[in-house]
Amino acid sequence: MTQTFGEIDHPARLLMGPGPINVHPRVLRAMSVQLLGQFDPEFTGYMNETMALYRQVFQTTNRWTFLIDGTSRAAIEAALVSTLAPGDEVVVVNAGRFGLLLSEIAERCDAKVTLVDGEWGTVVDPQAVEDAVKRVRPRLVACVHGDTSTTMAQPIEAIGEICRRYDTLLYVDATATIGGMSVPVDAWQADLVTAGLQKCLGGPSGSGPITISDRAAEHIFSRRHVEKGLATGGAVGAGRRIASNYFDLAMIMDYWSDKRLNHHTEAASMLFAARECARVVLEEGLEARFARHAQAGAAVVAGVEAMGLQVYGDQAHKMTNVTAVLAPAGVDYDRVKARMRTEFEIEIGAAFGPLAGKVWRIGAMGVNARKHAVLQTLAALEAVLRWEGFTTPAGAGVDAAAKVFA
């Protein structure tokens, strides 16, 4: 018996967790445009335009600024597998789930990992990073700018200066901050920075913007091997071959260059989405966008605190776009989250690792970093908490947040 299921027709939820978020309507429209062949001059023109747009978003002059087809984790893996060879030393700055992810991917590259740990809810002291770099002289330092598992934003500029002093490459995962907080790649002196569309950029998951400095590109190209089916006389190359074919940045960079050396079929609809995300960001203006996210995040903080709730972590280093709220004693953690969805069609995030069952994570990103979305979320949270027996002044959260927007 044939089973086709029904047409996709779910409720229009307000996604106020740590990502994904609601997609900007312009981005949805861009994704519906008919496909072109990957070597059509009009399509390769879109590729070049996307590179130019993301140079501005990343605040860089890097020639090698393009897209990895796949989620933000695909871009992370491409950066690490193309940079690290077996036996390479790597220092990983770790104070949350996604620092641990970087260490796991580096271990899968058979690199030698040195962790510089900080407590969850804090950031790592740059001096500790320098001590580790001085000791092991790594090929790469890897860190996360904004770790949504803890909602902390690691200061990067001092780490970039350390890496230049010791001739070490710096990789930064900016998935959760790009388009919502400043990611000044050149000012950071970062060598590889990756991102994703599904958070502050206001797009769908499935495309990973990446930017690569000339010195990182030189290292990656030293490992370039041409695929057997494309090379005359078999595969050719130098250095240790990059362990992944799909995530081989040397080959992908040849694909995005004027050579147009075929690597894979570019995900056209995702390229259209990424291009439109960048256009939306740049039309608003970077500084205006950062200010809007900061205001929305401050409103969330003011609202939850006015309800008598506590914000988690070191507030001096909190991400502007995601807030972790400690669940009060006596309420059912999972049921609060579920009732936000079933009663109000609003999604907030749960937590991982040592914070599982202890904090809810509320995001205010992209189209949702706006007054109406924040006020609706706070009003719904207040109602659900009262239904669960938590006492809070009626309307206090919405009133406090509204003052921030005023």
GUKEGU-387523 format. One record per residue (C-alpha): residue in one letter; x, y, z. Coordinates in nm, 2 decimals. Example, Ala and Ser with C-alpha at 12.3 -4.5 7.8 and 13.67 -1.06 7.14 Angstrom:
GUKEGU-387523
[a, [1.23, -0.45, 0.78]]
[s, [1.37, -0.11, 0.71]]
END
This chain:
GUKEGU-387523
[m, [0.00, 0.00, 0.00]]
[t, [0.13, 0.34, -0.10]]
[q, [0.18, 0.58, 0.19]]
[t, [0.23, 0.95, 0.10]]
[f, [0.16, 1.13, 0.42]]
[g, [0.01, 1.48, 0.42]]
[e, [0.13, 1.80, 0.28]]
[i, [0.36, 1.99, 0.52]]
[d, [0.14, 2.23, 0.70]]
[h, [0.25, 2.29, 1.06]]
[p, [0.17, 2.59, 1.28]]
[a, [0.37, 2.91, 1.23]]
[r, [0.58, 2.89, 1.55]]
[l, [0.78, 3.18, 1.69]]
[l, [1.13, 3.03, 1.73]]
[m, [1.28, 3.20, 2.03]]
[g, [1.54, 2.94, 2.12]]
[p, [1.92, 2.94, 2.04]]
[g, [1.86, 2.86, 1.68]]
[p, [1.72, 2.79, 1.43]]
[i, [1.50, 3.09, 1.41]]
[n, [1.23, 3.21, 1.18]]
[v, [1.36, 3.27, 0.83]]
[h, [1.34, 3.62, 0.68]]
[p, [1.06, 3.63, 0.42]]
[r, [1.30, 3.76, 0.16]]
[v, [1.52, 3.46, 0.21]]
[l, [1.23, 3.22, 0.17]]
[r, [1.14, 3.39, -0.16]]
[a, [1.50, 3.37, -0.28]]
[m, [1.51, 3.00, -0.21]]
[s, [1.21, 2.95, -0.44]]
[v, [1.39, 3.08, -0.75]]
[q, [1.43, 2.83, -1.03]]
[l, [1.77, 2.65, -1.05]]
[l, [2.06, 2.72, -1.29]]
[g, [2.34, 2.50, -1.40]]
[q, [2.64, 2.53, -1.18]]
[f, [2.86, 2.67, -1.46]]
[d, [2.60, 2.90, -1.61]]
[p, [2.77, 3.24, -1.63]]
[e, [2.47, 3.39, -1.44]]
[f, [2.51, 3.14, -1.16]]
[t, [2.89, 3.18, -1.13]]
[g, [2.81, 3.55, -1.12]]
[y, [2.59, 3.49, -0.82]]
[m, [2.88, 3.29, -0.66]]
[n, [3.11, 3.59, -0.70]]
[e, [2.85, 3.83, -0.56]]
[t, [2.81, 3.60, -0.26]]
[m, [3.18, 3.61, -0.20]]
[a, [3.18, 3.99, -0.21]]
[l, [2.88, 4.02, 0.02]]
[y, [3.03, 3.79, 0.29]]
[r, [3.36, 3.98, 0.28]]
[q, [3.15, 4.27, 0.41]]
[v, [2.96, 4.06, 0.67]]
[f, [3.29, 3.91, 0.80]]
[q, [3.45, 4.26, 0.79]]
[t, [3.75, 4.12, 0.59]]
[t, [3.94, 4.17, 0.27]]
[n, [4.01, 3.80, 0.24]]
[r, [3.99, 3.68, -0.12]]
[w, [3.89, 3.33, 0.00]]
[t, [3.54, 3.41, 0.14]]
[f, [3.27, 3.17, 0.02]]
[l, [3.02, 2.90, 0.12]]
[i, [3.05, 2.54, 0.24]]
[d, [2.75, 2.33, 0.13]]
[g, [2.61, 2.18, 0.46]]
[t, [2.52, 2.31, 0.80]]
[s, [2.75, 2.52, 1.01]]
[r, [2.91, 2.21, 1.14]]
[a, [3.01, 2.12, 0.79]]
[a, [3.20, 2.45, 0.77]]
[i, [3.37, 2.38, 1.10]]
[e, [3.48, 2.04, 0.99]]
[a, [3.60, 2.17, 0.65]]
[a, [3.82, 2.43, 0.84]]
[l, [3.97, 2.18, 1.08]]
[v, [4.02, 1.88, 0.85]]
[s, [4.18, 2.10, 0.58]]
[t, [4.41, 2.26, 0.83]]
[l, [4.51, 1.98, 1.06]]
[a, [4.71, 1.67, 0.96]]
[p, [4.78, 1.37, 1.18]]
[g, [5.02, 1.46, 1.45]]
[d, [4.97, 1.83, 1.43]]
[e, [4.94, 2.02, 1.76]]
[v, [4.62, 2.21, 1.82]]
[v, [4.51, 2.42, 2.12]]
[v, [4.14, 2.43, 2.18]]
[v, [3.98, 2.71, 2.39]]
[n, [3.70, 2.53, 2.57]]
[a, [3.43, 2.66, 2.81]]
[g, [3.12, 2.49, 2.67]]
[r, [2.97, 2.22, 2.45]]
[f, [3.10, 2.37, 2.13]]
[g, [3.46, 2.40, 2.25]]
[l, [3.44, 2.03, 2.32]]
[l, [3.30, 1.98, 1.97]]
[l, [3.61, 2.14, 1.82]]
[s, [3.83, 1.91, 2.02]]
[e, [3.64, 1.61, 1.91]]
[i, [3.67, 1.70, 1.54]]
[a, [4.04, 1.77, 1.59]]
[e, [4.09, 1.43, 1.75]]
[r, [3.92, 1.27, 1.45]]
[c, [4.19, 1.45, 1.24]]
[d, [4.44, 1.26, 1.45]]
[a, [4.58, 1.59, 1.58]]
[k, [4.73, 1.63, 1.92]]
[v, [4.48, 1.83, 2.12]]
[t, [4.56, 2.05, 2.42]]
[l, [4.25, 2.19, 2.59]]
[v, [4.26, 2.53, 2.77]]
[d, [3.95, 2.49, 2.99]]
[g, [3.73, 2.75, 3.15]]
[e, [3.42, 2.68, 3.37]]
[w, [3.09, 2.68, 3.19]]
[g, [2.93, 3.02, 3.23]]
[t, [3.27, 3.20, 3.20]]
[v, [3.53, 3.27, 2.93]]
[v, [3.89, 3.16, 2.91]]
[d, [4.17, 3.39, 3.02]]
[p, [4.39, 3.48, 2.71]]
[q, [4.70, 3.43, 2.93]]
[a, [4.61, 3.07, 2.97]]
[v, [4.58, 3.04, 2.59]]
[e, [4.92, 3.20, 2.55]]
[d, [5.08, 2.97, 2.81]]
[a, [4.95, 2.67, 2.62]]
[v, [5.06, 2.81, 2.28]]
[k, [5.41, 2.88, 2.41]]
[r, [5.43, 2.53, 2.55]]
[v, [5.31, 2.32, 2.26]]
[r, [5.37, 2.55, 1.96]]
[p, [5.05, 2.44, 1.78]]
[r, [4.97, 2.45, 1.41]]
[l, [4.63, 2.59, 1.51]]
[v, [4.44, 2.76, 1.79]]
[a, [4.06, 2.68, 1.77]]
[c, [3.79, 2.86, 1.96]]
[v, [3.42, 2.95, 1.96]]
[h, [3.32, 3.32, 1.96]]
[g, [2.97, 3.27, 2.10]]
[d, [2.89, 2.94, 2.26]]
[t, [2.51, 2.90, 2.28]]
[s, [2.54, 2.61, 2.53]]
[t, [2.65, 2.87, 2.79]]
[t, [2.56, 3.19, 2.61]]
[m, [2.91, 3.33, 2.67]]
[a, [3.10, 3.53, 2.41]]
[q, [3.48, 3.47, 2.42]]
[p, [3.70, 3.78, 2.35]]
[i, [3.90, 3.70, 2.04]]
[e, [4.13, 3.99, 1.96]]
[a, [4.38, 3.91, 2.23]]
[i, [4.39, 3.55, 2.11]]
[g, [4.46, 3.67, 1.75]]
[e, [4.75, 3.87, 1.87]]
[i, [4.89, 3.57, 2.06]]
[c, [4.86, 3.35, 1.74]]
[r, [5.05, 3.61, 1.53]]
[r, [5.33, 3.63, 1.78]]
[y, [5.38, 3.26, 1.78]]
[d, [5.31, 3.21, 1.40]]
[t, [5.01, 3.00, 1.47]]
[l, [4.69, 2.99, 1.27]]
[l, [4.37, 3.10, 1.45]]
[y, [4.03, 2.94, 1.37]]
[v, [3.71, 3.09, 1.51]]
[d, [3.36, 2.94, 1.50]]
[a, [3.12, 3.24, 1.47]]
[t, [2.81, 3.04, 1.39]]
[a, [2.60, 3.19, 1.67]]
[t, [2.72, 3.55, 1.65]]
[i, [2.77, 3.64, 1.28]]
[g, [2.51, 3.91, 1.18]]
[g, [2.41, 3.98, 1.54]]
[m, [2.74, 4.06, 1.71]]
[s, [3.05, 4.21, 1.55]]
[v, [3.28, 3.95, 1.39]]
[p, [3.57, 4.17, 1.27]]
[v, [3.78, 3.90, 1.11]]
[d, [4.07, 4.12, 1.00]]
[a, [4.08, 4.31, 1.33]]
[w, [4.09, 3.98, 1.52]]
[q, [4.38, 3.86, 1.30]]
[a, [4.18, 3.54, 1.26]]
[d, [4.29, 3.30, 0.98]]
[l, [3.97, 3.09, 0.94]]
[v, [3.63, 3.19, 1.05]]
[t, [3.31, 2.99, 0.99]]
[a, [2.94, 3.06, 1.04]]
[g, [2.59, 2.94, 0.96]]
[l, [2.27, 3.10, 0.84]]
[q, [2.02, 2.97, 1.09]]
[k, [2.08, 3.22, 1.38]]
[c, [2.14, 3.60, 1.35]]
[l, [2.16, 3.59, 0.97]]
[g, [1.80, 3.48, 0.96]]
[g, [1.82, 3.20, 0.71]]
[p, [1.78, 2.82, 0.71]]
[s, [2.04, 2.57, 0.82]]
[g, [2.23, 2.42, 0.53]]
[s, [2.50, 2.67, 0.42]]
[g, [2.82, 2.76, 0.61]]
[p, [2.99, 3.09, 0.52]]
[i, [3.37, 3.07, 0.56]]
[t, [3.66, 3.32, 0.52]]
[i, [4.02, 3.22, 0.50]]
[s, [4.33, 3.44, 0.53]]
[d, [4.61, 3.43, 0.27]]
[r, [4.85, 3.26, 0.51]]
[a, [4.59, 2.99, 0.60]]
[a, [4.52, 2.95, 0.23]]
[e, [4.89, 2.90, 0.16]]
[h, [4.90, 2.62, 0.41]]
[i, [4.58, 2.46, 0.28]]
[f, [4.71, 2.48, -0.08]]
[s, [5.03, 2.31, 0.03]]
[r, [4.81, 2.00, 0.07]]
[r, [4.62, 2.04, -0.26]]
[h, [4.56, 1.72, -0.46]]
[v, [4.36, 1.72, -0.78]]
[e, [4.10, 1.45, -0.79]]
[k, [4.19, 1.15, -1.01]]
[g, [3.89, 1.19, -1.24]]
[l, [3.98, 1.56, -1.30]]
[a, [4.36, 1.53, -1.34]]
[t, [4.55, 1.44, -1.65]]
[g, [4.76, 1.13, -1.58]]
[g, [4.60, 1.06, -1.23]]
[a, [4.58, 1.25, -0.91]]
[v, [4.85, 1.51, -0.86]]
[g, [4.95, 1.71, -0.55]]
[a, [5.19, 1.78, -0.28]]
[g, [5.20, 1.74, 0.10]]
[r, [4.97, 1.52, 0.30]]
[r, [4.63, 1.48, 0.13]]
[i, [4.34, 1.63, 0.31]]
[a, [4.15, 1.34, 0.47]]
[s, [3.81, 1.44, 0.35]]
[n, [3.71, 1.48, -0.02]]
[y, [3.39, 1.66, 0.05]]
[f, [3.54, 1.90, 0.30]]
[d, [3.87, 1.95, 0.11]]
[l, [3.91, 2.33, 0.11]]
[a, [4.19, 2.32, -0.14]]
[m, [3.95, 2.17, -0.40]]
[i, [3.65, 2.38, -0.29]]
[m, [3.86, 2.69, -0.33]]
[d, [3.96, 2.59, -0.68]]
[y, [3.59, 2.55, -0.75]]
[w, [3.51, 2.90, -0.62]]
[s, [3.81, 3.05, -0.81]]
[d, [3.82, 3.15, -1.18]]
[k, [3.94, 2.79, -1.25]]
[r, [3.59, 2.66, -1.17]]
[l, [3.75, 2.32, -1.12]]
[n, [3.45, 2.09, -1.06]]
[h, [3.43, 1.96, -0.70]]
[h, [3.06, 1.91, -0.63]]
[t, [2.73, 2.05, -0.76]]
[e, [2.67, 2.37, -0.57]]
[a, [2.35, 2.38, -0.36]]
[a, [2.19, 2.65, -0.57]]
[s, [1.89, 2.72, -0.35]]
[m, [2.11, 2.75, -0.04]]
[l, [2.34, 2.98, -0.23]]
[f, [2.04, 3.20, -0.31]]
[a, [1.94, 3.19, 0.05]]
[a, [2.29, 3.28, 0.18]]
[r, [2.32, 3.56, -0.08]]
[e, [1.99, 3.71, 0.03]]
[c, [2.08, 3.68, 0.40]]
[a, [2.39, 3.89, 0.34]]
[r, [2.19, 4.15, 0.14]]
[v, [1.94, 4.19, 0.42]]
[v, [2.22, 4.23, 0.68]]
[l, [2.41, 4.48, 0.48]]
[e, [2.11, 4.69, 0.38]]
[e, [2.02, 4.73, 0.75]]
[g, [2.38, 4.81, 0.82]]
[l, [2.62, 4.62, 1.05]]
[e, [2.62, 4.87, 1.34]]
[a, [2.24, 4.91, 1.33]]
[r, [2.20, 4.54, 1.33]]
[f, [2.44, 4.48, 1.62]]
[a, [2.25, 4.75, 1.82]]
[r, [1.91, 4.60, 1.75]]
[h, [2.03, 4.26, 1.87]]
[a, [2.19, 4.42, 2.18]]
[q, [1.87, 4.60, 2.26]]
[a, [1.65, 4.29, 2.22]]
[g, [1.89, 4.08, 2.43]]
[a, [1.89, 4.35, 2.70]]
[a, [1.51, 4.35, 2.69]]
[v, [1.50, 3.97, 2.75]]
[v, [1.73, 4.01, 3.05]]
[a, [1.53, 4.29, 3.20]]
[g, [1.21, 4.10, 3.15]]
[v, [1.32, 3.77, 3.31]]
[e, [1.48, 3.95, 3.60]]
[a, [1.17, 4.15, 3.66]]
[m, [0.98, 3.82, 3.68]]
[g, [1.21, 3.72, 3.96]]
[l, [1.42, 3.48, 3.75]]
[q, [1.80, 3.47, 3.74]]
[v, [2.02, 3.50, 3.43]]
[y, [2.30, 3.24, 3.41]]
[g, [2.66, 3.31, 3.37]]
[d, [2.92, 3.59, 3.37]]
[q, [2.71, 3.89, 3.25]]
[a, [3.02, 4.08, 3.15]]
[h, [3.08, 3.83, 2.87]]
[k, [2.72, 3.74, 2.78]]
[m, [2.62, 3.70, 2.41]]
[t, [2.37, 3.97, 2.32]]
[n, [2.15, 3.74, 2.12]]
[v, [2.10, 3.44, 2.35]]
[t, [2.01, 3.44, 2.72]]
[a, [2.02, 3.15, 2.96]]
[v, [1.76, 3.16, 3.24]]
[l, [1.79, 2.95, 3.55]]
[a, [1.47, 2.74, 3.60]]
[p, [1.32, 2.83, 3.94]]
[a, [1.28, 2.55, 4.20]]
[g, [0.94, 2.39, 4.21]]
[v, [0.85, 2.41, 3.85]]
[d, [0.86, 2.13, 3.59]]
[y, [1.14, 2.23, 3.36]]
[d, [1.02, 2.02, 3.06]]
[r, [0.66, 2.10, 3.10]]
[v, [0.73, 2.48, 3.10]]
[k, [0.91, 2.44, 2.77]]
[a, [0.63, 2.22, 2.63]]
[r, [0.35, 2.45, 2.73]]
[m, [0.53, 2.75, 2.57]]
[r, [0.50, 2.55, 2.25]]
[t, [0.15, 2.39, 2.29]]
[e, [-0.03, 2.69, 2.44]]
[f, [0.15, 2.98, 2.27]]
[e, [0.33, 2.83, 1.96]]
[i, [0.66, 2.97, 2.10]]
[e, [0.98, 2.76, 2.11]]
[i, [1.25, 2.82, 2.37]]
[g, [1.56, 2.61, 2.41]]
[a, [1.66, 2.34, 2.66]]
[a, [2.03, 2.30, 2.76]]
[f, [2.31, 2.05, 2.74]]
[g, [2.57, 1.87, 2.96]]
[p, [2.60, 2.01, 3.31]]
[l, [2.32, 2.27, 3.24]]
[a, [2.07, 2.01, 3.12]]
[g, [1.74, 2.06, 3.31]]
[k, [1.87, 2.37, 3.47]]
[v, [1.84, 2.66, 3.23]]
[w, [1.61, 2.76, 2.94]]
[r, [1.78, 2.94, 2.66]]
[i, [1.59, 3.23, 2.49]]
[g, [1.72, 3.37, 2.17]]
[a, [1.64, 3.71, 2.01]]
[m, [1.80, 3.69, 1.66]]
[g, [1.74, 3.80, 1.31]]
[v, [1.37, 3.88, 1.24]]
[n, [1.30, 3.78, 1.60]]
[a, [1.53, 4.04, 1.76]]
[r, [1.24, 4.28, 1.77]]
[k, [1.00, 4.42, 2.03]]
[h, [0.69, 4.22, 1.94]]
[a, [0.87, 3.89, 1.95]]
[v, [1.04, 3.96, 2.28]]
[l, [0.73, 4.09, 2.45]]
[q, [0.52, 3.79, 2.33]]
[t, [0.78, 3.55, 2.46]]
[l, [0.80, 3.71, 2.80]]
[a, [0.42, 3.73, 2.83]]
[a, [0.39, 3.36, 2.75]]
[l, [0.67, 3.26, 2.99]]
[e, [0.50, 3.46, 3.27]]
[a, [0.17, 3.29, 3.21]]
[v, [0.32, 2.94, 3.19]]
[l, [0.52, 2.99, 3.51]]
[r, [0.21, 3.11, 3.70]]
[w, [0.02, 2.81, 3.58]]
[e, [0.31, 2.60, 3.71]]
[g, [0.28, 2.76, 4.05]]
[f, [0.56, 3.02, 4.03]]
[t, [0.47, 3.36, 4.18]]
[t, [0.57, 3.66, 3.98]]
[p, [0.42, 4.01, 3.96]]
[a, [0.16, 4.03, 3.68]]
[g, [0.30, 4.20, 3.37]]
[a, [0.64, 4.29, 3.53]]
[g, [0.84, 4.11, 3.26]]
[v, [0.67, 4.28, 2.97]]
[d, [0.68, 4.62, 3.14]]
[a, [1.05, 4.60, 3.21]]
[a, [1.13, 4.48, 2.85]]
[a, [0.91, 4.75, 2.70]]
[k, [1.11, 5.02, 2.89]]
[v, [1.43, 4.89, 2.72]]
[f, [1.27, 4.93, 2.38]]
[a, [1.13, 5.27, 2.47]]
END
